[in-house]
Amino acid sequence: MKPLVIPVFAALLCFSTFATAGGEVLSSDINRDGTPDSWTHLNNGRVEKQEIDMNFDGHIDTVYIYEFNQKVREEILDTDYNGRMDNWRFYDDGELVQDHIDSDGDGRVDMWFYIDRSMIYKLEKDTNGNGKPDVTNNY
């Protein structure tokens, strides 16, 4: 499962750049409505983070954090567009290795998927709401 990444330069239909203490931020207006909906954080010309408002409601719901080699290291998502992040995906050299999900919307992870070569080999669940896995399924 590869991350859905809007190519940084392909998405730049309308953009602006501004400097920050840690580098510069390139904002773009993907849907051309006059409001930025994607922000790419650069440091010495290298992409470090990309934030996207995928449903154009004014709230960031997708964040990509990049390794030095420009591969995705972490992906943070608001999958139901309610304003709260509920899915955290972790990558190793661009390959998905863990997927953590808050399936009940309480702000805490309650499902942990462990992945090797695009295959889930272990699933842990928190069924009692204490924030710790209490059920494990190995595949």
Rosetta silent file (secondary structure, phi, psi, omega in degrees, C-alpha in Angstrom):
SEQUENCE: MKPLVIPVFAALLCFSTFATAGGEVLSSDINRDGTPDSWTHLNNGRVEKQEIDMNFDGHIDTVYIYEFNQKVREEILDTDYNGRMDNWRFYDDGELVQDHIDSDGDGRVDMWFYIDRSMIYKLEKDTNGNGKPDVTNNY
SCORE:     score description
SCORE:     0.000 S_00000001
   1 L     0.000  110.743  179.848    0.000    0.000    0.000 S_00000001
   2 L   -90.520  147.664  178.744    1.715    3.155   -1.216 S_00000001
   3 L   -68.940  145.714  174.205    0.834    6.555    0.229 S_00000001
   4 L   -81.436  107.297 -178.793   -1.355    8.827   -1.835 S_00000001
   5 L  -120.715  122.862  173.952    0.959   11.753   -2.456 S_00000001
   6 L   -75.810  119.030 -178.132    0.014   14.616   -4.672 S_00000001
   7 L   -53.145  129.475 -173.082    3.242   15.323   -6.549 S_00000001
   8 L   -53.799  -50.324 -173.140    4.633   18.533   -5.145 S_00000001
   9 L   -85.710  -24.546  176.645    5.401   20.232   -8.425 S_00000001
  10 L   -71.897  -27.640 -176.932    2.511   18.761  -10.438 S_00000001
  11 L   -84.977   -2.463 -172.809    0.032   20.165   -7.915 S_00000001
  12 L   -86.907   75.181  178.417    1.340   23.720   -8.137 S_00000001
  13 L   -78.799  -45.461  173.314   -1.340   25.340  -10.190 S_00000001
  14 L  -134.404  129.348 -176.655   -1.264   28.542   -8.151 S_00000001
  15 E  -146.407  163.006  172.974    1.363   28.918   -5.469 S_00000001
  16 E  -144.174  156.502 -178.653    3.170   31.267   -3.187 S_00000001
  17 E  -124.448  139.483  172.577    6.320   30.956   -1.121 S_00000001
  18 E  -141.388  147.787 -177.360    7.140   32.425    2.260 S_00000001
  19 E   -86.011  146.675  173.292   10.172   32.044    4.489 S_00000001
  20 E  -128.293  175.013  179.779   10.065   30.645    8.024 S_00000001
  21 L   -61.986  -32.551 -177.099   12.731   30.238   10.695 S_00000001
  22 L   -96.571    5.734 -178.480   13.284   26.613    9.613 S_00000001
  23 E   147.372 -136.262  178.308   13.243   27.165    5.853 S_00000001
  24 E  -135.292  158.004  179.388   10.473   28.102    3.474 S_00000001
  25 E  -121.859  127.973  178.001    6.882   27.052    2.902 S_00000001
  26 E  -104.408  115.787  178.312    5.417   26.705   -0.555 S_00000001
  27 E  -103.051  147.472  179.822    1.627   26.964   -0.541 S_00000001
  28 E  -138.579  155.094 -179.722   -0.523   25.947   -3.480 S_00000001
  29 L  -110.958   90.615 -173.265   -4.139   26.188   -4.501 S_00000001
  30 L   -64.178  -43.357 -175.405   -4.909   22.759   -5.949 S_00000001
  31 L   -95.217    6.556  174.982   -8.561   23.404   -6.802 S_00000001
  32 L    57.761   39.672  178.231   -8.000   27.010   -7.937 S_00000001
  33 L   -99.339    4.747  179.088  -10.576   28.540   -5.596 S_00000001
  34 L    91.627   -0.908 -179.804   -8.218   31.276   -4.391 S_00000001
  35 L  -119.855  129.607  177.701   -7.461   29.597   -1.050 S_00000001
  36 L   -60.557  140.768  176.925   -4.283   27.590   -0.372 S_00000001
  37 L  -135.209    9.763  175.442   -4.929   23.910    0.295 S_00000001
  38 E  -148.543  134.019 -179.949   -1.436   22.447    0.231 S_00000001
  39 E  -129.218  122.546  179.875    1.668   23.541    2.112 S_00000001
  40 E  -110.459  118.773 -178.415    5.094   22.101    1.374 S_00000001
  41 E   -92.669  122.201 -177.621    7.759   22.777    4.005 S_00000001
  42 E  -114.716  146.049  172.928   11.267   23.010    2.551 S_00000001
  43 E  -135.583  114.885 -175.388   14.635   23.176    4.255 S_00000001
  44 L    54.960   40.378  177.214   17.594   23.929    1.991 S_00000001
  45 L    79.931   -1.013 -177.721   15.446   23.000   -1.004 S_00000001
  46 E  -102.992  133.574  178.583   14.545   19.606    0.455 S_00000001
  47 E   -71.637  124.436  176.664   10.926   18.693    1.203 S_00000001
  48 E  -105.077  -35.127 -176.682   10.532   17.919    4.918 S_00000001
  49 E  -153.947  146.857  175.301    6.756   17.963    5.299 S_00000001
  50 E  -131.993  129.021  178.944    3.677   18.347    3.186 S_00000001
  51 E  -117.406  134.904 -174.901    0.259   19.312    4.591 S_00000001
  52 E  -136.327  138.403  170.192   -2.867   18.993    2.462 S_00000001
  53 L   -97.887   91.557 -172.504   -6.527   19.882    2.812 S_00000001
  54 L   -67.620  -31.744 -177.704   -7.807   17.015    0.675 S_00000001
  55 L  -104.821    8.592  172.631  -11.511   17.911    0.849 S_00000001
  56 L    58.636   38.895  179.184  -10.974   21.698    0.615 S_00000001
  57 L  -101.729    5.534  179.216  -12.826   22.522    3.850 S_00000001
  58 L    92.616    1.893 -179.504  -10.062   24.735    5.280 S_00000001
  59 L  -122.170  135.459  176.719   -8.608   22.072    7.603 S_00000001
  60 L   -68.504  127.618  179.079   -5.443   20.035    7.076 S_00000001
  61 L  -127.743    1.387  176.098   -6.382   16.373    6.940 S_00000001
  62 E  -142.492  129.414  178.223   -3.286   14.792    5.412 S_00000001
  63 E  -130.979  131.190  173.477    0.331   15.247    6.497 S_00000001
  64 E  -115.077  131.908  174.677    3.387   13.609    4.964 S_00000001
  65 E  -113.808  130.937 -171.631    6.727   13.736    6.753 S_00000001
  66 E  -107.350  148.313  171.517    9.744   12.932    4.597 S_00000001
  67 L   -74.399  170.611  176.559   13.111   11.306    5.211 S_00000001
  68 L   -60.399  -31.285 -179.076   16.302   13.029    4.107 S_00000001
  69 L   -82.990    9.797  176.806   16.188   10.826    0.964 S_00000001
  70 L    72.768   13.391  172.955   12.753   12.333    0.119 S_00000001
  71 L   -91.675  149.485  179.750   10.840    9.108    0.824 S_00000001
  72 E   -64.490  131.024  175.644    7.777    9.281    3.056 S_00000001
  73 E  -101.595  -37.598 -177.851    8.613    8.450    6.677 S_00000001
  74 E  -147.763  144.135  177.801    5.229    9.109    8.254 S_00000001
  75 E  -128.847  128.834 -178.381    1.717    9.802    7.032 S_00000001
  76 E  -122.799  128.369 -171.380   -0.924   11.282    9.339 S_00000001
  77 E  -131.101  147.298  165.326   -4.550   11.305    8.219 S_00000001
  78 L  -107.998   91.304 -171.022   -8.003   12.493    9.197 S_00000001
  79 L   -73.577  -22.753 -179.981   -9.827    9.787    7.259 S_00000001
  80 L  -107.380    8.137  175.045  -13.358   10.854    8.168 S_00000001
  81 L    54.558   40.681  178.898  -12.697   14.623    7.790 S_00000001
  82 L  -100.965    5.723  178.640  -13.980   15.481   11.275 S_00000001
  83 L    93.947   -1.290  178.725  -10.998   17.686   12.176 S_00000001
  84 L  -123.824  130.713  177.790   -9.145   15.038   14.228 S_00000001
  85 L   -66.396  138.600 -175.657   -6.322   12.880   12.944 S_00000001
  86 L  -137.739    5.578 -179.481   -7.198    9.191   13.243 S_00000001
  87 E  -146.848  127.420  179.584   -4.629    7.260   11.232 S_00000001
  88 E  -124.533  120.783 -179.829   -0.836    7.207   11.550 S_00000001
  89 E  -115.342  135.805 -177.310    1.220    5.265    9.006 S_00000001
  90 E  -118.199  138.780 -174.518    4.928    4.633    9.403 S_00000001
  91 E  -122.234  150.271  173.191    7.348    3.822    6.600 S_00000001
  92 E  -125.613  114.114 -177.393   10.833    2.360    6.396 S_00000001
  93 L    53.392   40.302  176.640   12.706    3.346    3.239 S_00000001
  94 L    85.542   -4.183 -179.769    9.382    4.202    1.588 S_00000001
  95 E  -104.150  132.849  178.779    7.651    0.913    2.487 S_00000001
  96 E   -64.578  126.568 -179.137    4.672    0.858    4.859 S_00000001
  97 E  -121.213  -24.984  177.196    5.625   -1.048    8.036 S_00000001
  98 E  -145.355  145.013  178.383    3.016    0.030   10.620 S_00000001
  99 E  -135.162  114.115 -177.863   -0.500    1.411   10.446 S_00000001
 100 E  -109.604  131.429 -173.303   -2.044    2.781   13.664 S_00000001
 101 E  -129.775  136.329  168.025   -5.760    3.595   13.717 S_00000001
 102 L   -97.846   92.874 -172.748   -8.139    5.332   16.108 S_00000001
 103 L   -81.819  -18.803 -177.282  -11.232    3.457   14.933 S_00000001
 104 L  -107.150    2.662  174.103  -13.671    4.751   17.555 S_00000001
 105 L    72.975   20.844 -179.498  -12.778    8.460   17.398 S_00000001
 106 L   -91.417    3.322  178.631  -11.743    8.843   21.033 S_00000001
 107 L    89.810    0.650  179.205   -8.340   10.320   20.145 S_00000001
 108 L  -124.309  142.246  177.301   -6.368    7.181   21.032 S_00000001
 109 L   -64.004  134.901  177.063   -5.019    4.451   18.799 S_00000001
 110 L  -131.057    1.450  174.320   -6.916    1.200   19.232 S_00000001
 111 E  -139.820  131.165  179.115   -5.681   -0.856   16.264 S_00000001
 112 E  -123.585  118.709  176.191   -2.067   -1.539   15.322 S_00000001
 113 E  -105.080  133.964  176.944   -1.226   -3.238   12.018 S_00000001
 114 E  -113.535  130.040 -167.670    2.306   -4.547   11.445 S_00000001
 115 E  -128.978  138.500  174.904    3.285   -4.961    7.822 S_00000001
 116 E  -137.163  125.030 -179.334    6.138   -6.623    5.963 S_00000001
 117 L    51.739   48.264  177.830    6.430   -6.547    2.181 S_00000001
 118 L    66.718   12.202  179.551    2.887   -5.177    1.833 S_00000001
 119 E  -118.580  133.343  175.903    1.439   -8.034    3.903 S_00000001
 120 E   -74.387  125.600  177.935   -0.079   -7.672    7.380 S_00000001
 121 E  -110.590  -14.753  177.897    1.632  -10.141    9.700 S_00000001
 122 E  -153.844  140.866  174.609    0.180   -8.949   13.015 S_00000001
 123 E  -129.252  127.764  175.774   -2.853   -7.021   14.213 S_00000001
 124 E  -116.134  143.041  179.740   -3.235   -5.768   17.762 S_00000001
 125 E  -131.137  145.402  171.121   -6.457   -4.318   19.176 S_00000001
 126 L  -103.671  104.016 -176.723   -7.404   -2.403   22.291 S_00000001
 127 L   -95.137  -12.648 -178.104  -10.907   -3.671   23.045 S_00000001
 128 L  -109.232    3.663  173.407  -11.298   -2.229   26.548 S_00000001
 129 L    77.943   17.467 -179.338  -10.262    1.376   25.836 S_00000001
 130 L   -92.245    2.179  178.005   -7.177    1.560   28.053 S_00000001
 131 L    85.197    3.430 -179.674   -4.856    2.519   25.172 S_00000001
 132 L  -124.061  143.580  179.049   -2.963   -0.788   25.233 S_00000001
 133 L   -66.436  136.779  176.160   -3.451   -3.802   22.985 S_00000001
 134 L  -126.493   -2.807  174.864   -5.259   -6.713   24.614 S_00000001
 135 E  -131.598  132.251  178.189   -5.982   -8.847   21.539 S_00000001
 136 E  -127.770  131.841  172.930   -3.312  -10.002   19.084 S_00000001
 137 E  -119.398  124.941  176.097   -3.813  -11.803   15.804 S_00000001
 138 E  -103.364  139.302 -178.294   -0.765  -13.184   14.007 S_00000001
 139 L  -117.002    0.000    0.000   -0.983  -14.005   10.304 S_00000001
